[in-house]
Amino acid sequence: MRALIFPVLLFLITCTHTIHNHGAPGISVKLWSKVKVGDDKEKVVHILGSPTLISKFDENVWYYISYKIKQSNFLGKRKYSSKSLQVSFDQDAKVTSIKEVDVSERSLAVID
């Protein structure tokens, strides 16, 4: 009986998966469509909150990044997917362009 318990427990552990969400919360990703060209920075912050990242090369380019890392099981490979929103402003702090980038799920490389 004891010999059967260990394989069953090992099977249950390996069948589970873990998902880690980082960056912009899922609710703010749903709000991305509410940002329009011509909105000012204050309105963007009111809708989406503070940006995840502001470009070092141009402080008028903001990024909202949401990414997910999923591990299929205890010893399995990890997979990565992300959604990013790039919002560009002009000198008057008005939105000039909005670009959404969606990276579909792919395996993470293992570096030894």
C-alpha positions as semicolon CSV with decimal commas, in nm:
position;residue;x (nm);y (nm);z (nm)
1;M;0,000;0,000;0,000
2;R;0,282;0,240;0,087
3;A;0,448;0,164;-0,245
4;L;0,134;0,288;-0,419
5;I;0,106;0,615;-0,222
6;F;0,438;0,761;-0,344
7;P;0,365;0,723;-0,719
8;V;0,014;0,864;-0,671
9;L;0,149;1,168;-0,483
10;L;0,421;1,219;-0,745
11;F;0,159;1,202;-1,020
12;L;-0,060;1,461;-0,845
13;I;0,233;1,699;-0,798
14;T;0,340;1,675;-1,161
15;C;-0,014;1,735;-1,291
16;T;-0,046;2,078;-1,135
17;H;0,061;2,399;-1,305
18;T;0,160;2,739;-1,173
19;I;0,085;3,076;-1,334
20;H;0,268;3,395;-1,234
21;N;0,128;3,728;-1,361
22;H;0,354;4,035;-1,362
23;G;0,336;4,396;-1,475
24;A;0,005;4,566;-1,549
25;P;-0,285;4,378;-1,388
26;G;-0,534;4,205;-1,617
27;I;-0,802;4,463;-1,544
28;S;-0,587;4,745;-1,684
29;V;-0,521;4,544;-2,002
30;K;-0,899;4,547;-2,058
31;L;-0,894;4,927;-2,024
32;W;-0,629;4,980;-2,296
33;S;-0,900;5,031;-2,558
34;K;-1,030;5,335;-2,366
35;V;-0,713;5,537;-2,442
36;K;-0,756;5,741;-2,762
37;V;-0,532;5,963;-2,976
38;G;-0,567;6,319;-2,845
39;D;-0,605;6,223;-2,476
40;D;-0,364;6,397;-2,240
41;K;-0,119;6,231;-1,998
42;E;-0,343;6,296;-1,699
43;K;-0,632;6,111;-1,861
44;V;-0,405;5,817;-1,953
45;V;-0,282;5,795;-1,592
46;H;-0,643;5,821;-1,470
47;I;-0,751;5,531;-1,695
48;L;-0,446;5,301;-1,678
49;G;-0,245;5,418;-1,379
50;S;0,127;5,488;-1,385
51;P;0,318;5,334;-1,677
52;T;0,520;5,019;-1,621
53;L;0,813;5,181;-1,801
54;I;0,904;5,522;-1,947
55;S;1,155;5,521;-2,233
56;K;1,505;5,638;-2,137
57;F;1,548;5,785;-2,485
58;D;1,222;5,980;-2,497
59;E;1,018;6,049;-2,184
60;N;0,713;6,104;-2,405
61;V;0,694;5,731;-2,479
62;W;0,526;5,520;-2,211
63;Y;0,489;5,143;-2,191
64;Y;0,230;4,934;-2,010
65;I;0,349;4,574;-1,992
66;S;0,167;4,265;-1,869
67;Y;0,330;3,924;-1,886
68;K;0,259;3,574;-1,767
69;I;0,491;3,283;-1,693
70;K;0,325;2,942;-1,677
71;Q;0,491;2,624;-1,557
72;S;0,300;2,315;-1,671
73;N;0,413;2,086;-1,392
74;F;0,681;2,042;-1,129
75;L;0,954;1,937;-1,373
76;G;0,800;2,079;-1,690
77;K;0,904;2,359;-1,919
78;R;0,801;2,716;-1,851
79;K;0,607;2,919;-2,105
80;Y;0,596;3,296;-2,146
81;S;0,337;3,529;-2,300
82;S;0,297;3,907;-2,285
83;K;0,089;4,204;-2,390
84;S;0,240;4,550;-2,418
85;L;0,096;4,891;-2,494
86;Q;0,317;5,174;-2,622
87;V;0,168;5,522;-2,583
88;S;0,350;5,815;-2,747
89;F;0,286;6,180;-2,659
90;D;0,371;6,508;-2,832
91;Q;0,526;6,815;-2,665
92;D;0,178;6,925;-2,547
93;A;0,136;6,595;-2,356
94;K;-0,132;6,468;-2,599
95;V;-0,141;6,107;-2,722
96;T;-0,011;6,086;-3,081
97;S;0,001;5,708;-3,127
98;I;-0,099;5,387;-2,955
99;K;0,061;5,054;-3,042
100;E;-0,030;4,718;-2,890
101;V;0,209;4,423;-2,907
102;D;0,091;4,072;-2,823
103;V;0,350;3,795;-2,780
104;S;0,182;3,456;-2,797
105;E;0,280;3,178;-2,561
106;R;0,625;3,033;-2,624
107;S;0,875;2,824;-2,433
108;L;1,140;2,992;-2,221
109;A;1,497;2,899;-2,300
110;V;1,699;2,720;-2,034
111;I;2,045;2,866;-1,977
112;D;2,302;2,652;-1,796
